[in-house]
């Protein structure tokens, strides 16, 4: 199953119109889902409402939205609205970001992000059943005491799929404990899946007494499509270098024996030398985490990566592109998969 993260340039109503048009093209091309993301200046949920009206078949999901960015009550209310608007096609994908992002962007403590996510999902499950009666929850991070004052209709989906993001073992284990899916990371590789991800999910499933099939695994595949294959590889390498500069990915680079290259990338990052950062990325890293190819080669190359996942979400490279270039890159992905 393939998904597409929808991105468009422009501003005002035109941006949303272009997103809707791209989502409709993805649905026509056979994609199974379209996803929206959010950052410090964009919401994932508002565009998803627009996309729900431009499509009729594909699943609609947030990949990801910040779990700490809304209260559980607001999350449940927004999810109910989106589920109703889409006719029951919503998948809620949540992540916390880094502890520093939690503190500096959202004004909450960055402590125990995995435990916070587990509790958030637990509270959301209760609030999703609000039509059945009052909700009470007293936890480490959240306190909810809600008694409806009027009739609350049941949601369209009796059960809301909630997928949570994770890179390191504890967040991966959290997905195994409470979520319906693990939202992977663009830097996941087959070896990292085998050594870290699948054992982490298995541990979480064992904690909760669930079966392996109860949690889906989503991959996020960076795709750089260009008639100039070398230009595509440089574009992908630039994106990989941005991740390599962060210590969050030390475990992954060490696992593959890429720590020396990572050190070169960090040194180049300190001096602001983007070309040196790009040049230091190992070729094998590019092939392990993404696809850089000519247009006619995309579908075959993507299929190789899809074998490792229940759902593979295709994205343009998230670094180094201007908004109009990112939109063009997303259009190229749709065309290449058609």
N, C-alpha and C positions, 0 to 999 in steps of 0.2 A: 504494500500500500504506500502511495506517495502523497506527500503534502507539499505545499508551497507557502513560504512566507511572502505575503503581499506587501510590496513597497511601491510608493509612487512619489513623484516630485510635485512641485507646485504648492500653492497655498490657498486657503479659503475653500469654498465649495468645490473648486476645480480639483484639488488634491483628492477629495473623497470620491468625486466622479471618476477619476482615473483609477483609484483603487478598486472601485466597484467594477469597472470595465475589465481590469486585469483579473479579478477574481472570477468573473463570468468566463473569460477566456480559459482560465485554468480548469474550470469545471468542464467546459466543452472539450478541452484537451484530454480529459480523463483522469485528472488528479482526484484523489479521494478526500482531501481536506485542504482548506486554506487557513492560514494562521496569521495573527497579528502580534506584534511585540510592543513593549513600551519602554520609555527611558525617562529621563528627568523632564522632558518637554513634550512627550506624546503619551496618550492613553492607548491601551490595548482594547478597551471595551467599547469606546465610542465608534471607532472604525468598524468593529465587528458588527455593530448594529446596522451599519450601512451595507456591509457585505452580505448580511442575512437577507436583505431585500434584492440583491443582485444575483443571488444563487438560489437553487432549489434542492440540490442533491448532496453536495459536499458537506462533510463535517466542518464546523467552525470552531476555532480554538484560539486561546491566548498562549503565546509561546515566546516569552512568558510574560505574565503580569506579576507585579510585586505583591506577594502575600501580605507583607507588612504595610503596604501602602493604603490599605483600607481596613476598616474594622470588620470582624466576621459578619456582623449584621448587614453592613453595606455590601460586602461581597455576596452574601446570599441574595440580597434584593436585586443587585445588578445581574447576577446569574439567572435568577428567575425571569427577569425581563428579557434577557438575551435568549433564554431557552424558549420562551413563549414567542418572541419575535421570529425566531428561526424555525419554529415548528419542531422543536426537540432535537436540534442538531449540535448543541453546545458541548464542547469539552473544555473544562477549566484547567489551564496549565499555570501553575504557580511556582514562583521561586522567591528567594529572599535577597539575592545579590550577596555581596561580600559583607562581613561584619561592619566594615567601614562605611559602606553604602547604607546599611541599615541605620547606622548612627548619624551620618552626615546628611543623608538625603531624606530619611524618613523620621528622624528624631526619636528612634527607639533604641534600646540597648542591643548591641551586637552579640550579646552572650547567647550561647546555646541555640544557634539558628536551626539546627535539626529538630531539637525538642520543641521549639516554637512552631515549626512547620507541622509537626505531628499533631500538636494541640489544635492548630488552626483547622486542619482537615477534620479532626474530630468534631469541633464545634460546627463547622459547615455542614457536616452530615446531620447533626441535630437540627440546625436551622432549615435545612432542606425539607424536613418533615414538620415544619411549623404548622401546617394545616391539620396535623394530628393532635396538636395541643401545645401547652406552654413549654418553653425551653429554659432549662436552668443548667448553668455550667460555672463551676468555680475551679479555676486552674492556676497554673504558675504564671501564665502570660495573659489569659483572657478570663473575664468575668461577664457572664450574660444571664440576666433574669428577665425573660420576656413572656408576657401573657397577652396574646392578641386581644384587641378590643373590638374586632369585627371579624366577619367571616374571611378566612384566608383560603383561596382556591388552591388545589394541589398543582404542582408544576407539571409541565407537559411530559418531561421525562421523570418517571417514578424514581429513577436512580441517576444522579448526576456523575458522570465520569470526571474524576479529579486526578490530574497528573502533576507530579512535583519534580522539580529540577534537582540534579545533584551531579557533582564532579568527584568529590572526595568521599571516602568510605562511609562516614557517618550520615551524610545527606542521602547517599544511595540507599543505605540501610533504612532510613526514614521512609523512602518510597516503598520499600518492601513491606514495611510495617503497616502503612495506612493508605497508600495511594493505589490508583488503578493503572498508573503508568509512570515510568521514569522518563522525564524529558532529558535526553542526553545533551552532550556538548559538542560543538564543532571540532574540538580537539580529541575526541574519542578515536581510538584506533582498535583494530581487531585484538591486538595483544592486551591493551588496557581493558577491553571488554572481558577478556578471559581471566586476567589477573586481578582485577579490582571490581569491575561493575557486576558481573554475574555472581561472584561470591558475596558481595555486599547485598545484592537483592535477595539471594538465598538466605542470608542471615536474618534479614528483616522479615521474610516470609516465615521463617521458623519461629521468630519471636511472636508473630501474630497468629500462627497456626493456619496459614493459608497455603494454597497450592501454587506451583510455579506459574501456571497459566493465568493467575489472578492479576498479574502485573505485566502490562505491555512495555516493551522497550522501544523508545523512539530515538532515532539517530538524527542529527542535524548535519547535512552535507553541504559544505561550501563549494559552489560551482562557479568557475571562471570560464566563460565561453568566448572564444575569439578566433577569427580566421588566422590570426598569428598565434600559433601555439606557444611560442616563447613568451609573448606578451601575456598570455593567459597564465602561464606558470609564474611569471614575475608578480602578477596581481595577487595570485593565491599565496605566494611566498611572503609578500608584504603583510598579508593578514595573519599568517601563521607567526610571523616575527612579533607582531603586537602581543599575541598571547604568550609567546616564549619569554617576553620581558617580565612577566608577572611570576612571582614565586608560587602562585596557586597551582601552576602546572609543573613544578619541579618533579613530582613523583612520576608523571607521564614521561617527561624527557629522560629521566634517569632509567626508567624501565626499558627504553629503547636504545640506551647508550648515546643519547644526544646531548648530554650535559655540557660537553665541551663546546658544542655549537651554541647551546643556550647561553653560555658565558660570553661568547663572542657577540651574540645578539644584544645582551644586556650592556656590554661595554659600548657598542655602537649606539644603543638607545641613550646612554648617558651623554654622549656627545652630539646627539641629534642627527646621526648619520643614517638616514632611512635606506639609502642604497646599500650600505654595508650590512645593515640588519637583514635586508632581503637576501643578499648574496650569501649570508651565513646559514640560511635555512637548508638543511639537508634535503636532497632530492627525494629520498625515501620517506621523509616526513610529509612532503606534499602529496605523494601517492597514497599514503596511509590515511590522511585526514580529509582529503578533498578530491575534486576533479578539476583539472585544467585541460581543456581540449578544444578542438574545432567543433563547429555546430553539429555536423553530421555524426560525431562520435559520442555525443552526450548520453544518449539513452543506453547504449551498451556499457559505457563506463559507470553510469549510475547503478545499473543492475548488479554490478560486482559488489558494491557497498551495501545494497539492499539486502543481501543474503544474511547480514548480521542482525537485522532488526525486524520488529513487527510492523513498524511504520518508519519511513524515511522522509524527513522534511528537507526540501531543497531550498537553499538560500543563496543569494549573491554574496560575494565576499563582504564582510561587515566593516572593513577598514579600507581607507584610501580612495573611495569613490565619492564624487559629488552626488547630490540627490538625483539629478537627471541621469547621471551615469549608472547609479544604482537601479533606477527604474528600467533603463535600457537593458541592464544585465539581467533583471528579472524577466523581462519580456523575452530575452534570448533563451532563458531556461525553459519557459513555456513552449516556445517554438521548437527547441531541441528535443522536447519530450513528446511532441505531438505526433 
